[in-house]
C-alpha cells in the first residue's frame, strides 16, 4: 500500500511537469484551477473508496469503516487548514509583486519540498506518539493555544519585511532587483546572483513548515495510523496549488474563514485533551468540523455580498 501510493504520487507529479506543462510559465485560469481542484478531490475520494474495499476484503468490514472514516476526517482537516496557506501565499506573492505566470512554478517547487518535509515530520511524529502517548496532550494544548492565537490575529497581516529569515537571506546572498523570467538565479558579471523569485520560494517553504506544525498534530486527534496520516496530508498538499489559483481572485470574500479554521483547531485541541474522559467518535468530529467550516464560509459570503 505504501509503495503503490508513493508510485501514484510520483506519477501525478511527473504528469503535471511533463504532460501538462506544469513547469512552463503561464497564467492559470479559474476554469483550469477548478478542474484540477475537482480532480484532486475526486482522486482523494476514490482512494478512500479503494482503501475501504481493500480492507473490507483483506481484514474486516468494521476495520474498513473505521479507516475510511479516519481518512475522510483527516483529509477534511488537512484540506481546510491548507486554505490558510492560500491566504499566506497571496500575501507573499503580493508583497514581492510576483507576475502571475511565474507563480505556478514557485508553487510546484513548494509542493515538492512540502512533500519531503511532511514525510519526515509525519514519521517523526508517529514515532514520538507511539513511544510517548502523553505527547498527545501536549499536541492538544498546542492546538488550543494556536487556535486562540489565530482567533485574535485573524484580521492582522504579518510584516514580511521584518521576517528574520528574509533579512538573513538578504545579508548572506546577493540578489537582483528585477525578475529574470522563471529563473531562481542568473550569472551577472561572472558571479552567481539570485532573483527575488528565490526569496519567494524560501518563504513559501517556510510557511508550509509552519502550517505543518499545526496540521500534523491536528490529524493525530483523529488517528495515529501513519498511512492514514501520510495519505490524507499528501492529497491535501497535492491539491494546494489548484486551490490557490481557484481562490486567488476571490479570497476577500472568504475573510471570515480564518475564524472557522481557528475554531477547528480549538475543537481538535480540546478533543485531544479530554480523550481520557470522553471519546468523541470520528463521525461526530467530521460533522463538527464540517459545520464550523460551512458556517464560516456562509457568513463570509453574506458579509461580503453587499460590498461586491
C-alpha positions, 0 to 999 in steps of 0.5 A: 500500500505504501509503495503503490501510493508513493508510485501514484504520487510520483506519477501525478507529479511527473504528469503535471511537469511533463504532460501538462506543462506544469513547469512552463510559465503561464497564467492559470485560469479559474476554469483550469484551477477548478478542474484540477481542484475537482480532480484532486478531490475526486482522486482523494475520494476514490482512494478512500473508496479503494482503501475501504474495499481493500480492507473490507476484503483483506481484514474486516468490514468494521476495520474498513469503516473505521479507516475510511472514516479516519481518512475522510476526517483527516483529509477534511482537516488537512484540506481546510487548514491548507486554505490558510496557506492560500491566504499566506501565499497571496500575501507573499506573492503580493508583497514581492509583486510576483507576475502571475505566470511565474507563480505556478512554478514557485508553487510546484517547487513548494509542493515538492519540498512540502512533500519531503518535509511532511514525510519526515515530520509525519514519521517523526511524529508517529514515532514520538506518539507511539513511544510517548502517548502523553505527547498527545496532550501536549499536541492538544494544548498546542492546538488550543493555544494556536487556535486562540492565537489565530482567533485574535490575529485573524484580521492582522497581516504579518510584516514580511519585511521584518521576517528574520529569515528574509533579512538573513537571506538578504545579508548572506546572498546577493540578489537582483532587483528585477525578475529574470523570467522563471529563473531562481538565479542568473550569472551577472558579471561572472558571479552567481546572483539570485532573483527575488523569485528565490526569496519567494520560494524560501518563504513559501517553504517556510510557511508550509513548515509552519502550517505543518506544525499545526496540521500534523498534530491536528490529524493525530486527534483523529488517528495515529495510523501513519498511512492514514496520516501520510495519505490524507496530508499528501492529497491535501498538499497535492491539491494546494496549488489548484486551490490557490489559483481557484481562490486567488481572485476571490479570497476577500470574500472568504475573510471570515474563514480564518475564524472557522479554521481557528475554531477547528483547531480549538475543537481538535485541541480540546478533543485531544485533551479530554480523550481520557474522559470522553471519546468523541467518535470520528463521525461526530468530529467530521460533522463538527468540523464540517459545520464550523467550516460551512458556517464560516464560509456562509457568513463570509459570503453574506458579509461580503455580498453587499460590498461586491 
